[in-house]
């Protein structure tokens, strides 16, 4: 999984928005419409329980306003929510639709 994260610009940028976060799970599948093609991605991030609650709330609230720098692609839709924790860390689930330009 580390290899795929290192070579995934979306995940690298996402992790940079929440310092200290790590990817617990990452899934993607191809997505197509009549005019666009891309991928539907879901990332579950682990964040320390000591993380600032306001920082997490701001991240979730503002994720749709963030501009990602993805060569030849753009984030058409993105959302995040906090489904709970895994006993040691808080979890943040991010779902995005990334389309080819």
C-alpha positions in Angstrom: 0.0 0.0 0.0 2.9 2.4 0.7 4.0 2.2 -2.9 0.6 3.2 -4.2 0.3 6.1 -1.7 3.7 7.5 -2.7 2.7 7.6 -6.3 -0.9 8.8 -5.8 -0.9 12.7 -6.0 -4.5 12.8 -4.6 -3.6 10.8 -1.5 -0.3 12.7 -0.9 -2.2 16.0 -1.0 -5.0 14.7 1.2 -2.5 13.5 3.8 -0.8 16.9 3.7 -4.0 18.6 4.7 -4.1 16.6 8.0 -0.6 16.4 9.4 0.1 13.1 11.2 -2.7 11.3 9.4 -2.2 7.9 7.8 -4.2 5.9 5.3 -6.1 3.0 6.8 -7.8 1.9 3.7 -8.0 3.1 0.1 -10.3 1.9 -2.7 -10.9 3.1 -6.2 -13.0 2.0 -9.1 -13.4 3.3 -12.7 -16.3 5.6 -13.3 -17.8 6.6 -16.6 -20.6 8.8 -17.9 -21.6 9.8 -21.4 -19.1 12.7 -21.3 -16.6 12.0 -18.6 -14.4 9.2 -17.3 -12.4 8.9 -14.1 -12.4 7.2 -10.8 -14.5 7.1 -7.7 -12.2 6.9 -4.7 -12.7 6.3 -1.0 -9.9 6.9 1.5 -10.2 6.2 5.2 -7.7 8.2 7.2 -6.5 7.5 10.7 -5.9 10.6 12.8 -4.5 10.7 16.3 -7.1 11.0 19.1 -4.9 14.0 20.3 -5.7 15.8 17.0 -7.3 19.2 17.4 -11.1 18.7 17.2 -11.5 22.1 15.5 -8.9 21.2 12.8 -10.9 18.0 12.0 -14.2 19.8 11.9 -12.8 22.5 9.6 -11.2 19.8 7.4 -14.6 18.1 7.0 -16.5 21.3 6.5 -14.1 22.8 4.0 -13.0 19.8 2.0 -15.3 20.8 -0.9 -13.4 24.1 -1.2 -9.9 22.6 -1.5 -8.2 22.8 -4.8 -6.2 19.7 -5.6 -3.3 19.9 -8.1 -3.8 16.7 -10.2 -2.1 16.8 -13.6 -4.7 16.0 -16.3 -7.4 15.4 -13.7 -9.8 17.4 -11.4 -11.8 16.6 -8.4 -15.4 16.9 -9.5 -17.0 16.0 -6.2 -15.6 15.3 -2.7 -17.0 14.8 0.8 -15.7 13.8 4.2 -17.2 12.6 7.5 -16.1 11.2 10.7 -17.6 7.7 11.1 -16.0 7.1 14.5 -12.7 5.6 15.7 -10.9 2.3 15.6 -10.1 2.2 19.3 -6.8 4.2 19.1 -7.4 6.8 16.4 -10.2 8.8 14.9 -11.3 7.9 11.4 -12.1 10.3 8.6 -13.7 8.9 5.5 -13.2 10.9 2.3 -15.0 10.0 -1.0 -14.1 11.8 -4.2 -14.9 11.6 -7.9 -11.8 12.4 -9.8 -12.3 13.0 -13.6 -9.9 13.2 -16.5 -9.8 16.7 -18.1 
